[in-house]
Amino acid sequence: MLEFDQVSKRFGSIQALDNVTLRCESGRTTALLGPSGCGKSTLLRLAVGLLWPDAGAVKFEGQVLNASRVIEVRRHIGYVIQEGGLFPHLNVFSNVALMAQYLRWDSARVRARFDKLRELVKLPESVATRYPNELSGGQRQRVSLMRALMLDPMLLLLDEPLGALDPMIRRDLQRDLAELFKELGKTVVLVTHDIAEAGTLAERLVLLQAGRIVQQGSLADLIERPASSFVKDFVETQRGAREVLADMRA
C-alpha cells in the first residue's frame, strides 16, 4: 500500500534520509524505530505529502504521490501527530467530526460513526462535549485516534502516539492499540523510539540510523540476530524488549 523507492531528503546540511527503500504491507503494522534525528518522522511526513523527496518516489497503492494526487490520497490516510494535535477551541465531537462535516456527511452518519469509534477506543459518552484541556493525556490520544479513523482510512500513520504519556497509561494504551489494530485489519505505520512498544504493536520493525535502514524484521530478528553493533547496542540499551518477546512466545 505504501512504498518508499530510493527516497532521499535533505534539510540544509542535514541528510535526513539517504536512499531509503521500504515497502509497508497492506493489512499489517510496521514500526519505524531509531534514535532522534534518524529520519523516521520524516518518512511519515513524506507519506502524507507534507514534505516531498529530493530524490526517489513515494508511492500509494502503486502510484507515485505527487501534488496532483495528494489531496485525494490524504482522504484515505489517517494521521496522528505527536501529542495528538487536537484543536483546543473545539470539543471532542467537533474535533473528531471536522473532516466528515467538511465533506458534507449528513448529521446522522457523522453521529453514528462518532459513536462507533468512541466505543472502539473505549471512551465514555460524556467526553463528546468536553474540550481537550478537560481530558487526561490518555483520553486525548484516544480522541486523536478517533479523528484519524473518522473517514475509515486505508492507511493509518502514527507519529510517537504514546510518547508523552506516563508509563502506566502508556502500557494500557499499548494493549488497547494492539487489539484495535488486529480488529480493524488496517495498514498501520507507526513511529516510536521504544523497541518494546514496537514489538507489542507491530509485526515488522524497521530500524534506522542517520537516515538509512540498518535492519528490518521481527522483534526476534533484532534481538537475536542483530545486523550490526549499532543494532545490538540499540536493543541492549532499551528496557522491556526481551520481556515482550518472551510474552509473545509464551
N, C-alpha and C positions, 0 to 999 in steps of 0.2 A: 504493500500500500504506500509506503514511504521509502524513498531511496535517495541517498546522497552519493553522487557519482563524481569522484575525484574533485571534491569540493575544497577550495581554499578561501580563506578570508583573513584580511589584514586590517588592523586598526593602527594607522600611523606606522610606528616602528615595531609594533607587536604582531607577530604571526599567530592569530587566534586559532586558525585551522589550517592544516597543511596536508593537502591531497587526501582527504578523508573519503573513503568509500564504505558505505554501510547500507544494508537493507533491513527494514523493520517489517517483520512478517505480519500478515493480516490475522487478526484474532488473538494475538499474543502480546505479552507485555515485555518491553525492552527497557532496561535501566542503563542510563548513561552515568558513569562513575568517574571520579578523579578529583585531584586537588583543585583549589580555587585557581581560576585562570587557565584551566586546561582546554576549554572550548566547549564544554557540554551544554551550557545555556545558549551559546551562540548557535549551536545546531538546532535547538528548538526555535529560535527566532528566525532562522533561515527557513525552517519547515512551515512557518505560518506567514512568511512573506513580510516580516518586519525588517529583515535585512536581505541583501542579495549577495550571492557569492562573487568573489573576484575572478574565480575560475571554477570550472566544473558546473554541475547542474543538480538542482533538487527536483525530484520527480514525485508526483502524487498520482497514484493509480497508473503508473507507467508514462505519464505525460509531464513534460517539463513545466515547472511552476514559473510563470512569468507575470508581468504586470497586467496583461490582458485577462488572465485567469484568476488572479489572486483573490478578488472579492468573492467570486463564486466558490472557490475552493475553501475559503475561510468558513463558509456556512456548513461545511462538512467536518470542521475541526473544532473541538472544544479545547480551550487553553486556560490553564490555571497558572497565573504568575506567582512569584514568590510573595508570601504573606497574603495571598488571596486577591488583593486588588479590588475589594468591594467599594462601591461608591458610598461615601459616608452620609450623603444627604438623601439617600433612597432607603426605604425599608427593605426587609428581606424579600418580600414578594416582588417589589419593583426591581430590585437588583437581578433577581432570577428571571423575571418575565421580560426584561428590557428588549432583547433581540426579537423575541416572538411577537411582541407588540409592534415593533418596528416593521416586521414582515406582515403585519395585519392579520395575525391569527385572531379568530373570534374569541371572545372572553371565556366561553365555556371550555374551549380547547386549552387555553392558557391555564385556567384554573385546574383542569384535570391533570395536565402534565405536571404542574407545580406540586399538586398533592401526591402524585405518584412518586416523584423524585424525593419529596420530603420523607415519605415512608421508606424509600430505598436507602437514604442516608441516615435514617433513624433520628429525625428531629421532630419534636412535638409541634402540634398545630399552632400553638401560641407564638411561635417565633415569627410567623408571617408578617406581623405588624411591627416587629422590633427593628431597630436600626443597628448597624454594625457595632457601634460603641456600647450597645447593650448586650452583646453576645460574648461568650467565652472564646478563647482562641480556637478551641476545637470546633465550636459551633460555626465560627466564621469560615473555617476551612471546609466544613460540610456544605455551607451555603455557596461557597465558591465552586465547589464541585457540582452542585445543583445547576448553577448558572452555566457551567461548561457543558453540561449534559442536556440542557433545555431543548435544543434543536435536534436531539438524538444524533450526534455526530458520528461519523465513521471512525474518526481518529481522535484520540484524547492525548493532549500534551500537558504534562505536569512538571513545573519547574520548582524543585525543592518544596513540595506541597506541605511537608510536615516540619520543615527546618526550624521554625520559630516556636515550636510547642515544647512544653516541659515533658520529661521522659515518660511519665505515666499516661498522659493524654496521647502522646505520640504512639506509644505501644498499642493502645486501644484502637486508634485510627488506622494503624498499620494492619491490624487484624481485620477491621471492617473493610478497608480498601481491598485487601486480598480477596475477601468474599465477594465484594462488589464486582471486581474485575472478572472473577470467574463466572458470576451470574450474568453479566452483560455480554461477555464474549467479544468486547471491542478491541481494536488495536490501540495499545497504550504505549507511549514513550514517556518515561519519567527521568528527571534529573535528581540525583542525590549524591552526597559525599559519603554516605553511610553504607558500607557493604552489607551489613546485616539487614538493613532496611531493603536494599536492593534484592537480596536473596529471599526475603519474605514476600516481596511483591512481584518479582519478575522471573520469567523462565530463562531469559537471556541477559547477561551482564556484559557491558561494553566499557572497558577501562581506557581512559585517555590520559596522555601525558604530553604537555606542551603542544597541543593541537593535533596530535596523532593518536590513532588507536594502537595500543600496545598489546592488548589481548581481549578476546571476546569468547564467551561460552557460558557454561553454567557456573553456579557458585562453587560447586565441587572442582571444576576446572581451575578456577582462580586460586582456590585454597590448596589443592593437592598437586596441581601441575602448572605452577607459575611460569610464565614465558620469559621472565627476566628478574633481575634483582629488584627492580622498581616494583614489579607486581608483588613479589614476595614481601617486600617491606611495607607496601600499602596495606596488604592483608594483615600482616602481623601487628601493625600499629593500631588497628581498629578492634574494638571490643564486640563480642557477640556473634561474629561470623561463624565460628566453628559450632557454637551452640545452635544457631539456626540450621546449619547443615545437619547436625545430629537429630534435631527435631524432625526435619524433613525425611530422614531415613528411618525414624522410629516407627 
